[in-house]
Amino acid sequence: MRTIEIFDTTLRDGEQSPGVNLSSSEKLEIALQLERLGVNRIEAGFAAASPGDLQSIQEIARRVKNSTIVSLSRSVQNDIDKAWEALRGAQSACLHVFIATSPIHRKYKLNMTKEQVIEHAVAAVKYGKKHFDMVEFSCEDGSRTEIPYLIEVVQAVVDAGARIVNIPDTVGYTTPAEYGNIFRELTNNVHGIENVKLSCHCHNDLGMAVANTLAAVEAGATQVEGTINGIGERAGNAAIEEVALALDTRSDFYQAKTILKLEEIARTSKLVSRLTGMFVPGNKAVVGANAFAHESGIHQDGVLKEATTYEIIRPERVGFKSNKLVLGKLSGRHAFKDKLTELGYQLEQEELNEAFTRFKDLCDKKKDVSDEDIVALVDSKITNIPEMFELENVQLAYGNNSVPTASVRVRTAGGEVREEAACGNGSVDSIYKAIDRVTDEEVILDDYKIVSVTHGKDALGEVYVRLTQGEYTVQGRGVSTDVLEASARAYLRAINKLIVRRGDAVEVTV
């Protein structure tokens, strides 16, 4: 049985999802969870895009030991130099260099001839090999490239020393039969192809990313690229959890497997959803809330008699399990630390003390504290964004026959206390107008969402906001048993991000 390696690009292609803007600490948290999941390669970002991206990749390269860390690069020396600067401290590093190969990209984007494209590709691979033992080359828009020319490009980069060759379906245009055929043609016509890994990278514009990915595996691909929850530009990428479970559940057909720790899938999915603010639809395969729910009486009867009648995947297989309410107001610091370890957290002593204090505060407001509550509590404070403004108090006057009025008090990073009040057409609107005044920032609220972490009247509420100021878009989230307080914290966190993260970024699509 073949082993299919997993190349996760949640932190690069996934972060290119509209409205997603992760902080360095959020990227690190996801990377560490991807390492626990067992991902072979983590594409941590695009080092040449911005100084912030480069620093994030450096930190991930320093902290992650069991996965290869990858940086994307265009086929230009400056990008490759930035990637090396970011990855030189990694225990295992890979350069991912690309150039477009399709006729439409050659003509309208690159303004290059076929020969010029090959020249740039070969030069980039050879230059990359000076720094990196492992170089992956991607033919951007490979699925719309003429197969004879694609064979010529792949032959050239293999001869130049590329160890991985990726054929992206960049715009989600191809079909499973067509995509599989590309890999068969490369296997049959490129000399030395048996010495490199063939990789697939599929987008979901026509809803076929996972199907195309599996077709590539059938045709000989040995590396799968995708994202957690299928996030990414436009309609997203192939969902890694779906591909992994398809290979696991139908190993009889595909005769292939991954080394992923499948029981970590649920936690990884929840973490990515929480940090990106991109909710998982209830009917999403593998990780959706309804993935293992049965409402039909016939289905319920069958499952009670024999689970496999209607469940081809057991919930426990991917890490879903019933909530065990084992912690409460009488729980001690040691039990709390053990629970955090069980949930995958390794906090420094100062962070642990702060988390334990917030846990005790939550116990005073909520009778039963679940694992989900604790995860939300800890994740909501994991950030390296300096708190230019820290919320000290929010107060609201509201009645169905009166104008909602909010007063907000914040403390600046310099210790100054500021307070402002504002009226609005609703409670949240008045809070946000007061925050705009107290921070002296003008922003546009693009998105506002509330979700409950668990069930019940005392459930923690999690609020996500997305703000725009000019060309910059940021997101923030807040957690509290009071959704209005959570709303204020989410908005203020987004403003803090906006203040410290204004800067240009390079856009790429592979």
C-alpha positions in Angstrom: 0.0 0.0 0.0 1.4 3.4 -1.0 1.9 6.2 1.5 0.5 9.6 0.3 2.3 12.6 1.8 0.3 15.6 2.9 1.3 19.1 2.0 -0.8 21.6 4.0 -1.2 25.1 2.7 -3.7 26.4 5.2 -1.3 29.1 6.4 -0.5 30.3 2.8 -3.3 29.5 0.4 -5.9 29.2 3.2 -5.0 32.6 4.5 -5.6 34.1 1.1 -9.4 33.5 1.8 -11.2 36.8 1.7 -11.2 38.5 5.1 -8.7 36.1 6.7 -5.7 37.7 8.3 -3.9 35.6 10.9 -1.5 37.0 13.5 2.0 35.4 14.0 0.9 33.6 17.1 -2.3 32.3 15.5 -0.2 30.9 12.6 2.1 29.3 15.1 -0.8 27.7 16.9 -2.2 26.2 13.7 1.3 25.0 12.7 1.8 23.2 16.0 -1.5 21.6 15.6 -0.7 20.5 12.0 2.4 19.0 13.4 0.3 17.0 16.0 -2.0 16.0 13.1 1.1 14.5 11.4 1.3 16.7 8.3 4.4 16.0 6.3 4.9 19.5 4.9 3.5 22.8 6.2 3.6 25.7 3.8 4.0 28.4 6.4 3.6 31.4 4.0 5.2 33.5 1.3 8.4 35.0 2.8 8.7 37.7 0.2 5.2 39.0 0.7 5.9 41.1 3.8 8.3 41.3 6.8 5.5 40.0 9.0 5.1 36.9 6.8 8.8 36.3 6.9 9.0 36.6 10.7 6.0 34.2 11.1 7.7 31.6 8.9 10.9 32.0 10.9 9.1 31.4 14.2 7.2 28.4 12.8 10.5 27.0 11.4 12.1 27.4 14.8 9.3 25.7 16.8 8.1 22.9 14.5 10.4 19.9 14.5 8.5 17.0 13.0 7.2 18.5 9.8 9.0 20.0 6.9 8.4 23.8 6.7 7.9 25.3 3.3 7.9 28.9 1.9 6.4 29.8 -1.4 8.5 31.8 -3.9 8.1 33.2 -7.4 10.8 32.3 -9.9 13.0 35.3 -9.0 16.2 35.3 -6.9 14.9 37.9 -4.4 12.0 35.7 -3.4 14.3 32.7 -3.0 16.7 34.7 -0.9 13.8 35.7 1.4 12.6 32.1 1.7 16.1 31.0 2.7 16.3 33.8 5.3 13.0 32.6 6.7 13.7 28.9 6.6 17.5 28.6 7.4 16.7 27.7 11.0 14.3 24.9 10.2 15.1 21.3 11.1 13.7 20.4 7.7 13.0 23.0 5.0 11.6 23.1 1.5 11.5 25.8 -1.1 8.3 25.9 -3.2 9.0 27.8 -6.4 6.5 28.4 -9.2 5.8 30.0 -12.5 2.7 29.9 -14.7 2.8 27.6 -17.8 -0.6 27.8 -19.4 -1.1 29.7 -22.7 -3.4 32.3 -21.2 -1.0 33.1 -18.4 2.1 33.1 -20.7 0.4 35.6 -22.9 -1.5 37.9 -20.6 0.2 37.7 -17.2 3.9 36.9 -18.0 4.2 38.1 -21.6 6.7 35.3 -22.1 7.4 32.7 -24.7 7.5 29.0 -23.9 11.2 29.1 -24.0 11.4 32.0 -21.6 9.1 30.3 -19.1 11.3 27.2 -19.1 14.5 29.4 -18.8 13.1 31.1 -15.7 11.9 27.8 -14.2 15.2 26.1 -14.6 17.2 29.1 -13.3 14.9 29.3 -10.2 15.3 25.6 -9.4 19.1 25.7 -9.9 19.4 28.8 -7.7 17.1 27.3 -5.1 19.3 24.2 -4.9 22.2 26.3 -3.7 20.4 26.8 -0.4 17.8 24.0 -0.2 18.2 20.2 -0.5 14.4 20.0 -1.2 12.9 22.1 -3.9 9.4 21.8 -5.1 8.4 23.3 -8.5 4.8 24.2 -9.4 3.5 24.7 -12.9 0.9 27.4 -12.1 -2.4 26.7 -14.0 -0.9 23.4 -15.0 -4.2 21.8 -15.7 -4.8 24.3 -18.5 -1.3 23.8 -20.0 -0.8 21.9 -23.2 0.3 18.4 -22.2 3.3 18.2 -24.6 4.6 21.5 -23.3 3.9 20.5 -19.7 6.0 17.4 -20.2 8.8 19.6 -21.6 8.6 22.0 -18.5 8.6 19.1 -16.0 11.5 17.4 -17.8 13.5 20.6 -17.6 12.9 21.2 -13.8 13.5 17.5 -13.0 16.8 17.7 -14.8 17.6 20.9 -12.9 17.2 19.2 -9.6 13.5 19.6 -8.4 12.6 16.8 -6.0 8.9 17.5 -6.0 6.8 18.5 -9.1 3.3 20.0 -8.5 0.6 20.3 -11.1 -1.9 22.8 -9.7 -5.5 23.0 -11.0 -5.2 26.7 -10.1 -8.7 27.8 -11.1 -10.6 24.6 -10.4 -11.3 24.1 -14.2 -10.4 20.4 -14.8 -12.3 17.2 -14.4 -11.1 14.0 -12.6 -10.6 12.1 -15.9 -8.6 15.0 -17.4 -6.5 15.6 -14.3 -5.7 12.0 -13.8 -4.6 11.8 -17.4 -2.0 14.6 -16.9 -0.3 12.5 -14.2 -0.3 9.4 -16.4 1.2 11.3 -19.3 4.0 12.7 -17.0 4.7 9.3 -15.6 5.0 7.8 -19.0 7.0 10.5 -20.8 9.3 12.3 -18.3 12.7 10.6 -17.8 13.6 10.3 -14.2 10.1 11.0 -13.0 10.3 7.9 -10.8 12.9 9.8 -8.7 10.7 12.7 -7.8 7.4 13.1 -6.0 4.4 14.1 -8.1 2.1 16.4 -6.3 -1.5 17.6 -6.9 -3.0 20.9 -5.8 -6.7 21.4 -6.6 -9.1 24.4 -6.2 -12.8 23.9 -5.8 -14.4 26.4 -8.2 -16.6 23.7 -9.8 -16.8 21.6 -6.6 -14.4 18.9 -7.8 -11.3 19.6 -5.8 -11.4 16.4 -3.7 -12.5 14.3 -6.7 -9.7 15.7 -8.8 -7.2 15.1 -6.0 -8.3 11.5 -5.6 -8.1 11.0 -9.4 -4.5 12.2 -9.2 -3.7 9.7 -6.5 -5.2 6.9 -8.6 -3.0 8.1 -11.5 0.2 8.0 -9.4 0.5 11.3 -7.4 2.3 10.7 -4.1 1.7 14.1 -2.5 -1.6 15.8 -1.9 -1.8 19.5 -1.3 -4.8 21.1 0.4 -6.1 23.0 3.4 -8.0 22.2 6.6 -11.8 22.7 6.1 -11.0 23.3 2.4 -10.5 27.1 2.9 -8.7 29.2 0.3 -9.1 31.7 -2.4 -12.5 31.9 -4.1 -14.3 28.5 -3.5 -11.3 27.1 -1.6 -9.0 24.2 -1.9 -9.2 20.4 -1.6 -10.1 19.6 2.0 -7.3 17.6 3.6 -9.6 15.9 6.0 -11.9 14.7 3.2 -9.0 13.3 1.2 -7.5 11.6 4.2 -10.8 9.9 5.2 -11.5 8.9 1.6 -8.2 7.1 1.5 -8.7 5.6 4.9 -12.3 4.5 4.4 -11.7 3.2 0.9 -8.2 1.8 1.3 -9.5 -1.3 -0.5 -10.0 0.8 -3.6 -7.1 3.3 -3.5 -4.5 1.1 -1.9 -3.0 4.2 -0.4 -2.8 5.7 3.1 -1.5 8.8 4.9 0.4 9.0 8.2 -2.1 11.5 9.6 -3.3 11.0 13.2 -7.0 11.0 12.1 -8.2 11.5 15.7 -6.7 15.0 15.6 -8.9 16.0 12.7 -11.8 17.4 14.7 -9.6 19.5 16.9 -7.6 20.8 13.9 -10.8 21.7 12.1 -12.2 23.6 15.1 -9.0 25.5 15.6 -8.7 26.6 12.0 -12.4 27.6 12.0 -12.0 29.6 15.2 -8.9 31.4 14.3 -9.9 32.3 10.7 -13.5 33.1 11.6 -14.6 30.8 8.7 -17.4 28.6 10.1 -17.8 25.0 9.0 -21.2 24.4 7.4 -23.3 21.8 9.2 -23.4 19.5 6.1 -19.6 19.6 5.6 -18.2 16.2 5.1 -16.2 14.6 7.9 -16.2 17.7 10.3 -19.6 19.3 9.9 -22.0 19.3 12.8 -24.4 17.0 10.9 -21.7 14.7 9.6 -22.7 12.0 12.1 -26.3 13.1 12.8 -29.3 10.9 11.9 -32.8 12.3 11.9 -34.6 9.8 9.7 -36.4 7.1 11.7 -35.2 4.4 9.3 -31.6 5.6 9.6 -31.8 5.9 13.4 -33.2 2.4 13.7 -30.4 1.0 11.5 -27.6 2.8 13.3 -28.9 1.5 16.7 -28.9 -2.0 15.4 -25.6 -1.8 13.6 -23.7 1.5 13.2 -22.2 0.6 9.8 -25.6 0.5 8.2 -25.5 4.3 7.8 -22.2 5.3 9.2 -19.1 4.6 7.1 -16.9 6.7 9.4 -17.1 6.4 13.2 -17.1 9.8 14.9 -14.3 8.7 17.2 -12.1 8.0 14.2 -11.7 11.7 13.5 -11.7 12.8 17.2 -15.3 13.6 17.9 -16.4 12.4 21.4 -19.1 13.2 23.9 -18.4 16.1 26.2 -17.1 15.1 29.6 -17.9 17.8 32.1 -15.1 17.0 34.6 -13.9 20.4 35.6 -15.7 22.9 37.7 -15.3 25.6 40.4 -13.7 23.1 42.8 -11.1 21.9 40.3 -7.5 22.7 41.1 -4.6 24.1 39.1 -3.0 20.6 38.6 -6.2 19.2 37.1 -6.6 22.2 34.9 -3.0 21.9 33.6 -3.6 18.1 32.9 -6.8 19.0 31.0 -4.9 21.6 28.9 -2.2 19.0 28.1 -5.0 16.5 27.1 -6.4 19.2 24.8 -3.0 19.8 23.2 -1.8 23.0 25.0 1.7 23.5 26.4 1.5 26.9 28.2 4.3 28.7 30.0 3.8 29.2 33.7 2.6 32.8 33.3 0.2 31.9 30.6 -1.1 29.0 32.7 -1.7 31.2 35.7 -3.6 33.7 33.6 -5.7 30.9 31.9 -6.5 29.4 35.3 -7.7 32.7 36.7 -10.0 33.1 33.7 -11.2 29.6 34.1 -12.1 30.3 37.7 -14.0 33.4 36.6 -15.8 31.4 34.0 -16.8 28.8 36.7 -18.5 31.6 38.7 -20.7 32.4 35.7 -21.2 28.9 34.2 -22.2 25.7 36.2 -20.7 23.1 33.8 -17.4 23.8 31.9 -16.8 21.6 28.9 -13.7 21.0 26.9 -15.0 23.3 24.2 -15.4 26.1 26.8 -11.7 25.6 27.9 -10.5 25.6 24.3 -12.3 28.8 23.5 -11.1 30.4 26.7 -7.5 29.6 26.0 -7.6 30.3 22.2 -9.2 33.7 22.7 -6.1 35.0 24.6 -3.4 33.4 22.4 -2.1 36.4 20.5 1.1 38.4 20.0 -0.7 41.5 18.8 0.2 44.3 21.2 -2.9 45.6 23.0 -2.8 49.3 22.0 -6.2 49.5 23.7 -7.3 47.1 26.4 -11.0 47.0 27.4 -11.6 47.8 31.0 -15.4 48.4 31.1 -18.4 48.5 28.8 -21.8 49.6 30.0 -25.1 49.7 28.1 -28.4 51.5 28.6 -31.1 49.9 26.5 -34.9 49.7 26.4 -37.3 48.9 23.6 -38.6 52.5 23.7 -35.3 54.2 24.2 -32.2 54.9 22.2 -29.4 52.4 23.0 -26.4 54.1 24.6 -23.1 52.6 25.4 -20.1 53.8 27.4 -16.7 52.2 26.9 -13.5 52.6 29.0 -10.2 51.5 27.7 -6.6 51.7 28.8 -3.9 52.5 26.3 -0.6 50.8 26.0 0.9 53.9 27.6 -1.4 53.6 30.7 -3.8 56.3 29.8 -7.4 55.7 30.6 -10.0 56.9 28.0 -13.8 56.8 28.2 -16.4 57.6 25.5 -20.1 57.1 25.0 -22.2 56.9 21.9 -25.8 56.2 20.8 -26.7 53.7 18.1 -29.5 51.9 16.4 -28.8 48.8 18.5 -26.8 47.6 21.4 -23.8 46.4 19.3 -23.9 49.5 17.1 -23.7 51.8 20.1 -20.8 49.9 21.6 -18.9 50.0 18.3 -19.5 53.7 17.8 -18.2 54.3 21.3 -15.1 52.2 20.6 -14.5 54.2 17.3 -14.5 57.4 19.4 -12.3 56.2 22.2 -9.7 54.8 19.7 -10.1 57.5 17.1 -10.2 55.0 14.3 -12.6 55.0 11.4 -13.4 51.5 10.1 -16.1 49.7 8.2 -17.7 46.6 9.8 -17.7 44.1 7.0 -18.9 41.0 8.9 -20.3 40.2 12.4 -21.0 36.7 13.6 -22.0 35.1 16.9 -21.8 31.4 17.7 -22.2 29.5 20.9 -19.3 27.4 22.0 -21.6 24.9 23.8 -25.3 24.4 24.4 -27.4 25.9 27.2 -28.4 29.3 28.5 -25.0 29.9 30.1 -23.0 28.9 27.0 -20.0 30.9 26.1 -20.6 33.2 23.2 -17.9 33.7 20.6 -18.1 36.8 18.4 -16.2 37.3 15.1 -15.8 40.6 13.4 -14.1 41.7 10.1 -13.1 45.3 9.7 -11.9 47.3 6.7 -9.9 50.5 6.7 -8.9 51.6 3.2 -7.0 48.7 1.6 -6.6 46.8 4.9 -8.8 44.1 6.3 -8.5 42.5 9.7 -10.5 40.3 11.9 -11.0 39.9 15.6 -12.8 37.6 18.0 -13.9 37.8 21.6 -15.3 35.2 24.1 -17.6 35.7 27.0 -20.8 34.4 28.6 -22.1 37.9 27.7 -22.3 38.3 24.0 -22.2 42.1 24.2 -18.9 42.0 26.1 -17.6 39.4 23.6 -18.7 41.8 20.8 -16.7 44.7 22.3 -13.6 42.5 22.8 -13.7 41.2 19.2 -14.0 44.7 17.8 -11.3 46.1 20.0 -9.0 43.2 19.1 -9.5 43.8 15.4 -8.6 47.5 15.9 -5.5 46.5 17.7 -4.6 44.3 14.8 -5.3 47.1 12.3 -3.0 49.5 14.1 0.0 47.2 14.2 -0.4 45.4 10.9 -0.9 48.1 8.3 1.4 47.2 5.3 1.5 46.0 1.7 1.3 42.3 0.7 2.1 40.5 -2.5 -0.8 38.5 -4.0 -0.1 35.1 -5.5 -2.2 32.2 -6.7 -0.9 28.7 -7.2 
